[in-house]
Amino acid sequence: MINKIIKTEKEYNKVLSRIDLLMDAEPNTPEGDEIELLVTLIELYEDKKYPIDMPDPIAAIKFRMEQLGLQQKDLVLFIGSKSKVSEVLNKKRPLSLSMMRALYKGLGIPAEILMQEQGKAFPEEIPEIDWTKFPIQEMINSGWISPKKNIKGNEEDIIRGYIQEAGGMNCFSKLLFRTSQTPIKKYRTDKYALMAWCLRIMELSKKHTLEKKYQPGTINLSDLPKLSYFKNGPLLAKEYLEKHGIQFFIVPHLRKTFLDGAAMILDKNKTVIALTLRYDRIDNFWFCLLHELIHLSKHLHAGKTDIIVDEGKTQRSRPIKKYSKEKEADKKAQNTLIPEKYWNNVDLNAKDLAKEVILLAEKLKIHPAIIAGRIQFEKNNYRIMRQFMGRGEVSKLFSL
């Protein structure tokens, strides 16, 4: 008796032959039970080997129109405009997710037919997301997304596709900033531009993995300022972080954002530091880098996805923020770059401040821009010491 799944054509033919022999079997007899089993095995094999093609979605739409007595103009409600209806029905424009959902709800065409996949359902809707607000054209211009012929009406499809490249919906859910606890609520940054920027970081993290995993406590923060002494210091900092299992990326900020950087722990314990170079100055690079590293060591939770995004204020007035984690990160970054015992000896009213900068930088073996930037900040005067700041030099190192 044959009682196993059919896997080959030879087995299939053997079962067919056996069925032929049992065709006259009576129900509720051993032979009758056997033929029932064999017919089931044949059906399973045929369903797998000779699947019935899914109906064409456009044919299904036209069939439903005929059933309901609808004309092309009646589809505007579901597809968007007369021209779009014409393009869709003539297969010159693909159906978008929003169109499919509307056709499913309005005309009852099954999702699996519209999506051309057996058992397929529409992705879960996210009520708090307006897909049209993502800066898709700017993302295209930045090279994050390939050029698209039709953006309008396809925003959800485009962004969902990018979300998949960045790691999937589980990662994306961490970016929704739903709670009132998140510090981003306090700032001016556009939520959708922020999510797009974070998705870019996640995409880069997924594409450029490191063999080594970051172990908390293995980085000595005081090592970093010493790297600034070298002309290619920012590149050395990237190398240093990656050797310790921290991915490091420079991703310029998008319009409507005022981002300086972010510290992230992503899925599978991927640890990431990202900066924007919004102020492309040497001192700002090192301050932001230390700031994010302090978040990583002090404020993020190892073993689970966690994100801290930092928005700066204007360059002229960068007060230490009231948010406690930001205050701690700012203060510790300042003291790591220039230890307090050395800073207390700086005479901010000296006639020759440039000399003070050069002497202290040489003593600490750090870039003079770090000293000069601190003086600018303390005096709230960004017109002085410009000769030390190295504007544009960091982006050149990273070929931006």
C-alpha positions as CSV (number, residue, x, y, z in Angstrom):
1,M,0.0,0.0,0.0
2,I,1.3,3.4,-1.0
3,N,1.0,5.9,2.0
4,K,3.6,8.6,1.5
5,I,3.8,12.0,-0.3
6,I,4.4,11.7,-4.0
7,K,7.7,13.4,-5.0
8,T,8.6,12.2,-8.5
9,E,6.8,11.6,-11.8
10,K,7.6,7.9,-11.5
11,E,5.8,7.7,-8.1
12,Y,2.9,9.7,-9.6
13,N,2.5,7.2,-12.5
14,K,2.7,4.3,-10.0
15,V,-0.1,5.7,-7.9
16,L,-2.3,6.3,-11.0
17,S,-1.8,2.7,-12.0
18,R,-2.8,1.6,-8.5
19,I,-5.9,3.8,-8.6
20,D,-6.9,2.1,-11.9
21,L,-6.8,-1.3,-10.2
22,L,-9.0,-0.1,-7.3
23,M,-11.6,1.8,-9.3
24,D,-14.3,-0.7,-8.5
25,A,-13.6,-0.7,-4.8
26,E,-16.6,-0.3,-2.5
27,P,-16.8,2.6,0.1
28,N,-15.9,1.8,3.7
29,T,-13.7,-1.1,2.7
30,P,-9.9,-1.3,3.0
31,E,-9.7,-0.9,-0.8
32,G,-12.1,2.0,-0.7
33,D,-10.1,3.8,2.1
34,E,-6.9,3.2,0.1
35,I,-8.3,4.8,-3.1
36,E,-9.4,7.9,-1.0
37,L,-5.9,8.2,0.3
38,L,-4.3,7.8,-3.1
39,V,-6.6,10.4,-4.7
40,T,-5.6,12.9,-2.0
41,L,-1.9,12.2,-2.7
42,I,-2.5,12.8,-6.4
43,E,-4.3,16.1,-5.8
44,L,-1.5,17.3,-3.5
45,Y,1.1,16.5,-6.2
46,E,-0.8,18.1,-9.0
47,D,-1.5,21.2,-7.0
48,K,2.2,21.6,-6.4
49,K,3.4,20.7,-9.9
50,Y,0.7,22.2,-12.0
51,P,-0.6,25.2,-10.0
52,I,-3.5,27.2,-11.6
53,D,-2.3,30.6,-12.8
54,M,-3.6,33.5,-10.8
55,P,-6.2,35.6,-12.8
56,D,-4.7,38.7,-14.3
57,P,-5.6,41.7,-12.0
58,I,-6.7,43.9,-14.9
59,A,-8.8,41.1,-16.3
60,A,-10.4,40.7,-12.8
61,I,-11.1,44.4,-12.6
62,K,-12.8,44.4,-16.0
63,F,-14.8,41.3,-15.1
64,R,-16.0,42.9,-11.9
65,M,-16.9,46.1,-13.9
66,E,-19.0,44.0,-16.3
67,Q,-20.7,42.2,-13.4
68,L,-21.6,45.5,-11.7
69,G,-22.3,47.4,-14.9
70,L,-19.6,50.0,-14.2
71,Q,-17.9,52.3,-16.7
72,Q,-14.3,53.6,-16.6
73,K,-15.4,56.8,-15.0
74,D,-16.8,54.8,-12.1
75,L,-13.2,53.6,-11.2
76,V,-12.0,57.2,-10.5
77,L,-13.1,56.8,-7.0
78,F,-10.7,53.8,-6.5
79,I,-7.8,54.7,-8.8
80,G,-7.6,58.5,-8.6
81,S,-8.3,60.2,-12.0
82,K,-9.6,59.4,-15.5
83,S,-6.1,59.4,-16.9
84,K,-4.9,57.0,-14.2
85,V,-7.9,54.7,-14.8
86,S,-7.1,54.6,-18.5
87,E,-3.4,53.9,-17.9
88,V,-4.2,51.1,-15.4
89,L,-6.7,49.4,-17.6
90,N,-4.3,49.6,-20.6
91,K,-1.5,48.2,-18.4
92,K,0.6,51.4,-18.8
93,R,0.6,52.1,-15.0
94,P,1.0,49.4,-12.3
95,L,-1.6,49.2,-9.5
96,S,-0.3,50.9,-6.3
97,L,-1.1,49.6,-2.9
98,S,-3.6,52.4,-2.3
99,M,-5.4,51.5,-5.5
100,M,-5.4,47.8,-4.6
101,R,-6.9,48.5,-1.1
102,A,-9.6,50.7,-2.6
103,L,-10.5,48.1,-5.3
104,Y,-10.6,45.4,-2.6
105,K,-12.8,47.5,-0.3
106,G,-15.0,48.9,-3.1
107,L,-15.3,46.1,-5.6
108,G,-14.5,43.1,-3.5
109,I,-11.6,41.9,-5.7
110,P,-9.4,39.6,-3.5
111,A,-6.1,40.9,-2.4
112,E,-4.2,37.8,-3.7
113,I,-5.5,38.4,-7.2
114,L,-4.6,42.1,-7.1
115,M,-1.1,41.3,-5.7
116,Q,-0.7,38.2,-7.8
117,E,0.3,35.8,-5.0
118,Q,-1.7,32.9,-3.5
119,G,-2.8,33.7,0.1
120,K,-1.2,37.2,0.0
121,A,-2.8,39.9,2.1
122,F,-2.3,43.6,2.1
123,P,0.4,44.8,4.4
124,E,-0.9,46.2,7.7
125,E,-1.9,49.8,7.5
126,I,-0.2,52.3,9.8
127,P,-2.8,55.0,10.6
128,E,-0.3,57.5,12.0
129,I,1.8,57.5,8.9
130,D,1.0,59.7,5.9
131,W,3.2,58.2,3.2
132,T,2.9,61.3,1.0
133,K,4.9,63.3,3.5
134,F,8.1,61.4,3.1
135,P,10.7,63.5,1.1
136,I,10.9,61.0,-1.7
137,Q,12.3,63.3,-4.4
138,E,15.0,64.5,-2.0
139,M,15.8,60.9,-1.2
140,I,16.1,60.2,-4.9
141,N,18.3,63.3,-5.5
142,S,20.5,62.1,-2.6
143,G,21.0,58.7,-4.3
144,W,19.2,56.8,-1.6
145,I,16.4,55.6,-3.9
146,S,16.5,54.9,-7.6
147,P,14.6,57.3,-9.8
148,K,10.9,56.7,-10.1
149,K,8.7,57.5,-13.1
150,N,5.6,58.0,-11.0
151,I,5.9,59.1,-7.4
152,K,2.4,60.6,-6.8
153,G,0.0,57.8,-5.7
154,N,2.9,55.4,-5.2
155,E,4.4,56.9,-2.1
156,E,3.5,53.9,0.2
157,D,4.9,51.4,-2.3
158,I,8.2,53.3,-2.7
159,I,8.8,53.8,1.1
160,R,7.7,50.3,2.0
161,G,10.2,49.0,-0.6
162,Y,12.9,51.2,1.0
163,I,11.9,50.0,4.5
164,Q,12.5,46.4,3.3
165,E,16.0,47.4,2.1
166,A,16.7,49.0,5.5
167,G,15.8,45.9,7.5
168,G,12.0,45.6,7.4
169,M,9.0,46.8,9.3
170,N,10.2,45.8,12.7
171,C,13.1,48.2,12.4
172,F,10.9,50.9,11.0
173,S,8.5,50.6,13.9
174,K,11.3,52.0,16.2
175,L,11.2,55.2,14.2
176,L,7.6,56.2,14.7
177,F,8.4,58.3,17.7
178,R,5.0,57.6,19.2
179,T,5.7,58.4,22.8
180,S,5.8,61.8,24.4
181,Q,9.0,60.7,26.1
182,T,11.2,61.0,23.0
183,P,13.3,64.2,22.9
184,I,12.6,64.7,19.2
185,K,9.2,66.1,20.2
186,K,10.9,69.1,21.6
187,Y,12.6,70.2,18.3
188,R,11.7,71.6,14.9
189,T,12.7,68.6,12.9
190,D,10.2,67.2,10.4
191,K,9.2,63.7,11.5
192,Y,9.1,62.2,8.0
193,A,12.5,63.7,7.0
194,L,13.9,62.3,10.3
195,M,12.5,58.8,9.6
196,A,13.9,58.9,6.1
197,W,17.4,59.8,7.4
198,C,17.2,57.1,10.0
199,L,16.1,54.6,7.4
200,R,19.2,55.5,5.4
201,I,21.4,54.8,8.4
202,M,19.7,51.4,8.8
203,E,20.1,50.6,5.1
204,L,23.9,51.4,5.2
205,S,24.2,49.4,8.4
206,K,22.6,46.4,6.7
207,K,24.8,46.7,3.7
208,H,28.1,47.3,5.5
209,T,28.3,44.8,8.3
210,L,31.3,44.4,10.6
211,E,32.7,41.0,11.8
212,K,33.4,42.4,15.2
213,K,30.6,43.1,17.7
214,Y,30.8,46.1,20.0
215,Q,31.4,45.2,23.6
216,P,30.3,48.0,26.1
217,G,33.2,49.5,28.0
218,T,35.9,48.6,25.5
219,I,36.4,52.1,24.2
220,N,38.5,54.6,26.0
221,L,36.9,58.0,25.1
222,S,40.1,59.9,25.8
223,D,41.8,58.0,22.9
224,L,39.6,59.9,20.4
225,P,40.7,63.5,20.8
226,K,44.3,62.4,20.2
227,L,43.4,61.3,16.8
228,S,42.4,64.8,15.9
229,Y,46.0,65.8,16.0
230,F,46.5,64.1,12.6
231,K,45.3,65.6,9.3
232,N,43.3,62.5,8.5
233,G,42.0,62.3,12.1
234,P,38.3,61.8,11.2
235,L,39.2,58.9,9.0
236,L,41.3,57.4,11.8
237,A,38.3,57.8,14.1
238,K,36.2,55.8,11.7
239,E,38.8,53.1,11.6
240,Y,39.1,53.1,15.4
241,L,35.4,52.7,15.9
242,E,35.0,50.0,13.3
243,K,37.8,48.0,15.0
244,H,35.8,48.2,18.1
245,G,32.6,46.9,16.4
246,I,30.9,50.3,15.9
247,Q,29.6,51.1,12.4
248,F,30.3,54.8,11.5
249,F,28.5,56.7,8.8
250,I,28.3,60.3,7.5
251,V,24.9,61.0,6.1
252,P,24.1,64.6,5.3
253,H,20.8,65.9,6.9
254,L,17.7,66.4,4.8
255,R,15.8,69.7,4.4
256,K,13.5,70.5,7.3
257,T,15.8,68.7,9.7
258,F,18.5,70.1,12.1
259,L,20.2,66.9,12.9
260,D,23.8,66.7,14.2
261,G,23.9,62.9,14.6
262,A,22.6,59.8,16.2
263,A,23.6,56.8,18.2
264,M,21.8,53.5,17.5
265,I,21.7,49.9,18.6
266,L,19.9,48.1,15.8
267,D,18.7,44.5,15.5
268,K,21.3,41.7,16.2
269,N,23.2,44.2,18.4
270,K,24.5,46.3,15.5
271,T,26.0,49.4,17.0
272,V,26.0,52.6,14.9
273,I,27.2,56.2,15.2
274,A,26.1,58.5,12.4
275,L,26.9,62.2,11.9
276,T,25.5,64.7,9.4
277,L,28.3,67.3,9.2
278,R,25.6,70.0,9.3
279,Y,28.4,72.3,10.5
280,D,31.3,71.1,8.4
281,R,33.9,72.2,10.9
282,I,36.7,70.1,12.5
283,D,35.7,71.1,16.1
284,N,32.1,70.3,15.5
285,F,33.0,66.9,14.1
286,W,34.9,65.9,17.2
287,F,32.3,67.3,19.6
288,C,29.4,65.5,17.9
289,L,31.4,62.3,17.7
290,L,32.2,62.3,21.4
291,H,28.6,63.3,22.2
292,E,27.2,60.3,20.4
293,L,29.8,57.9,21.9
294,I,28.7,59.1,25.3
295,H,25.1,58.3,24.5
296,L,26.2,54.9,23.3
297,S,28.2,54.1,26.5
298,K,25.8,55.8,29.0
299,H,22.3,55.9,27.6
300,L,21.6,53.1,25.2
301,H,20.5,49.7,26.2
302,A,22.7,46.9,24.9
303,G,20.9,43.9,23.5
304,K,17.8,45.7,22.3
305,T,17.0,48.2,19.5
306,D,17.5,51.7,20.8
307,I,18.0,55.0,19.1
308,I,19.0,58.5,20.3
309,V,18.8,61.3,17.6
310,D,20.4,64.6,18.3
311,E,19.2,67.9,16.9
312,G,21.3,70.9,17.4
313,K,20.3,74.5,17.5
314,T,21.8,77.4,15.6
315,Q,25.6,77.5,15.5
316,R,25.6,80.8,17.3
317,S,23.7,79.7,20.3
318,R,24.2,76.1,21.4
319,P,23.2,76.0,25.0
320,I,23.5,72.8,27.0
321,K,20.0,71.3,26.6
322,K,17.6,70.9,29.4
323,Y,17.0,67.2,28.5
324,S,19.2,65.4,31.1
325,K,20.8,62.9,28.8
326,E,21.8,65.6,26.4
327,K,23.2,67.8,29.2
328,E,25.3,64.9,30.4
329,A,26.5,64.1,26.9
330,D,27.4,67.7,26.2
331,K,29.3,68.2,29.4
332,K,31.2,64.9,29.2
333,A,32.1,65.6,25.5
334,Q,33.5,69.0,26.4
335,N,35.6,67.6,29.3
336,T,36.9,64.7,27.2
337,L,38.0,66.9,24.4
338,I,39.6,69.4,26.8
339,P,40.1,68.2,30.4
340,E,38.7,70.6,32.9
341,K,42.0,71.2,34.6
342,Y,43.5,72.5,31.4
343,W,40.5,74.5,30.3
344,N,40.4,76.3,33.6
345,N,43.8,77.8,32.8
346,V,42.7,79.3,29.5
347,D,42.5,83.1,29.7
348,L,39.5,84.0,27.5
349,N,40.5,87.7,27.8
350,A,44.1,87.2,26.6
351,K,45.3,89.7,24.0
352,D,46.7,86.9,21.9
353,L,44.0,84.1,22.0
354,A,45.5,82.5,18.9
355,K,48.7,81.8,20.9
356,E,46.7,80.3,23.7
357,V,45.0,78.0,21.2
358,I,48.3,76.8,19.7
359,L,50.1,76.3,23.0
360,L,47.2,74.3,24.5
361,A,46.6,72.2,21.4
362,E,50.3,71.3,21.3
363,K,50.3,70.4,25.0
364,L,47.2,68.1,24.6
365,K,48.2,66.9,21.2
366,I,44.8,67.7,19.7
367,H,43.7,69.8,16.8
368,P,43.7,73.5,17.5
369,A,40.1,73.8,16.1
370,I,38.9,72.0,19.2
371,I,40.3,74.7,21.5
372,A,39.2,77.5,19.2
373,G,35.7,76.2,18.9
374,R,35.4,76.0,22.7
375,I,36.5,79.6,22.9
376,Q,34.0,80.7,20.3
377,F,31.3,78.9,22.2
378,E,32.2,80.3,25.6
379,K,32.5,83.8,24.3
380,N,29.4,83.3,22.0
381,N,31.4,84.8,19.2
382,Y,31.8,82.8,16.1
383,R,33.6,85.5,14.1
384,I,36.9,84.9,16.0
385,M,39.4,82.1,15.5
386,R,38.1,81.2,12.1
387,Q,41.6,80.4,10.8
388,F,41.6,77.3,13.0
389,M,38.2,75.9,12.2
390,G,38.9,73.9,9.0
391,R,35.6,74.5,7.4
392,G,34.8,72.0,4.7
393,E,37.8,69.8,5.5
394,V,35.9,66.9,7.1
395,S,33.6,66.4,4.2
396,K,36.5,66.4,1.8
397,L,38.1,63.5,3.8
398,F,34.9,61.5,3.4
399,S,34.5,62.6,-0.3
400,L,31.1,64.2,0.3
